[in-house]
Amino acid sequence: MKVMIIGMGSVGNYLANMLTELPEIELMCISRNEERLARDVNIANISATIRHPYRKRSPITYVACDVEDTEKLAKYMSVHQPEVIVNATRAYSHVKYGSISWESVRAYGIWAPLSVKYPKLISKAITTSGIRTTFINTSYSDAVNAWMATADYFAPKYGSGNINHLIPRLKALHEPNTHIIMACSHFHDVSISKEGSVDGVFPLLSINGERISDEHAMRLYKYCAIPMPTDEKRNMMNASSNFAIIYAMLKDRGDIVHVPGYDGMLGGYPVKVWRKYSELHTDIFSKNEMVEVNLKSLYLDGISSVSQGWLYYTQELIDKAKEKLGIRLPERVHIDDEVLPESLIRLIKEFTENKK
């Protein structure tokens, strides 16, 4: 299986190193800084050889390319013909957007216009290249994937992280082979992981095929708020979620992976994954039930809906952004709007300066 990782920050580097454990993977990495890219790929190749000196595998290859050069990017896609493309880019490296806003507005959705910036450029390159590929997005995929799908972009099939981060926490409270199914959005990944709270909206949860009551679930969630790093080491989880999707595709047996932004839908869902096919896992919760709880969950994250290329903020987020952050958000943002992010960029610059 040919896999292309675009963006070699912490997520891309973690993922590249993880994928060296799968000899069936032929991996190409793309990033704008050729010198740093060469160093990262060299150490990944050498480390993999040290771990497995007698295992035959394809060495990681790389090419320097700015994601904004969509024609050049499309050319490399055409030549390499990746079966999977992973977006591991960020508009601003080394900055966790949520750490800027969570305490003030408790909603990550405010950053959606920055999160969609590079996925839509990669989407344009895929369309230009004409290749058939599976696109995985790591950038706020709970909302971004659906936003792109409504605007006729080549939308990511899968997102990574978020809801998938909660499953191991719940498994740790049970036997290792416990079967857990959930449906909820990014907001609940954060609120449960940080605080063990749900803010009045309960995710759908089943354990070993049994629907769990809200009361029982609340007792479990309180144990999910475990100490975690707040720097780039957190991205090991996101990279692992990408790995889980690729591994499920490679094994081609319908493994269940919890996926944000699946197939252009808002929020996170349990999905059965094969190599060329996937479907919602609806054995316990219906699609309608999962869509409904995800809309409520994502509303708490500041996103009301997406439609025809427009993303609609909630009035609650608009009010909090004005009061707490001094930002006047519009009611809606178009996916091709390049004006709004300037106010968010100001916040990022102020945050990074204060950290210095």
KAWO-V748939 format. One record per residue. N is the residue number from 1. OMEGA is omega in whole degrees, -180 to 180 (none if undefined). Layout:
BEGIN
n=(N/N)
omega=(OMEGA/OMEGA)
END
This chain:
BEGIN
n=(1/2/3/4/5/6/7/8/9/10/11/12/13/14/15/16/17/18/19/20/21/22/23/24/25/26/27/28/29/30/31/32/33/34/35/36/37/38/39/40/41/42/43/44/45/46/47/48/49/50/51/52/53/54/55/56/57/58/59/60/61/62/63/64/65/66/67/68/69/70/71/72/73/74/75/76/77/78/79/80/81/82/83/84/85/86/87/88/89/90/91/92/93/94/95/96/97/98/99/100/101/102/103/104/105/106/107/108/109/110/111/112/113/114/115/116/117/118/119/120/121/122/123/124/125/126/127/128/129/130/131/132/133/134/135/136/137/138/139/140/141/142/143/144/145/146/147/148/149/150/151/152/153/154/155/156/157/158/159/160/161/162/163/164/165/166/167/168/169/170/171/172/173/174/175/176/177/178/179/180/181/182/183/184/185/186/187/188/189/190/191/192/193/194/195/196/197/198/199/200/201/202/203/204/205/206/207/208/209/210/211/212/213/214/215/216/217/218/219/220/221/222/223/224/225/226/227/228/229/230/231/232/233/234/235/236/237/238/239/240/241/242/243/244/245/246/247/248/249/250/251/252/253/254/255/256/257/258/259/260/261/262/263/264/265/266/267/268/269/270/271/272/273/274/275/276/277/278/279/280/281/282/283/284/285/286/287/288/289/290/291/292/293/294/295/296/297/298/299/300/301/302/303/304/305/306/307/308/309/310/311/312/313/314/315/316/317/318/319/320/321/322/323/324/325/326/327/328/329/330/331/332/333/334/335/336/337/338/339/340/341/342/343/344/345/346/347/348/349/350/351/352/353/354/355/356)
omega=(177/-179/177/174/178/-176/-176/168/-176/179/-178/-180/177/-177/180/180/178/-176/175/177/-180/-176/-180/-175/170/-167/171/-180/-179/176/-173/-175/-173/-178/180/179/179/179/-178/-179/179/-177/177/179/-178/180/179/179/176/-179/-175/-172/-176/-179/176/177/177/177/176/173/-177/174/179/179/175/-177/179/175/-172/179/178/179/178/179/-180/176/-179/-179/-173/179/-179/175/179/173/-179/172/177/-178/171/177/177/-178/174/178/173/-173/-176/180/178/-168/-168/-176/-177/-173/178/179/179/-175/180/-175/-176/-180/175/-178/-176/-171/-176/175/-179/175/177/178/178/179/178/180/179/-178/-179/-178/172/-175/172/-175/176/-178/179/-170/179/-172/176/180/-174/-178/179/179/179/-178/-179/-178/177/167/170/-170/175/176/-177/165/180/175/177/-177/-179/178/-177/-173/180/179/179/177/-178/179/-176/175/-177/-178/178/-177/-177/177/-180/168/176/-176/-179/-177/-176/170/-178/-174/179/-178/-178/-166/-174/-176/-179/179/172/178/-177/173/170/-177/172/178/-177/175/-178/176/-177/180/179/-179/179/180/-178/177/179/-176/-179/179/-178/-180/-176/180/-179/175/178/179/-174/178/177/-176/173/178/-179/178/180/177/173/179/-178/179/-179/179/179/177/-178/-177/169/-178/178/176/179/176/177/-166/170/175/-177/172/176/179/178/176/-174/-170/169/-173/172/-172/168/-177/-176/-171/174/178/175/173/-175/-179/-176/180/179/177/-179/178/-177/177/-178/-178/178/176/178/-179/-178/176/178/178/174/-179/180/180/170/-178/175/177/179/171/-177/174/173/178/178/179/179/-179/-179/-180/179/-176/-171/-173/-180/-180/177/178/173/178/-177/-180/176/-175/-180/179/179/-177/-175/-176/-179/179/178/177/178/179/-180/-180/178/-179/-179/177/179/178/179/none)
END
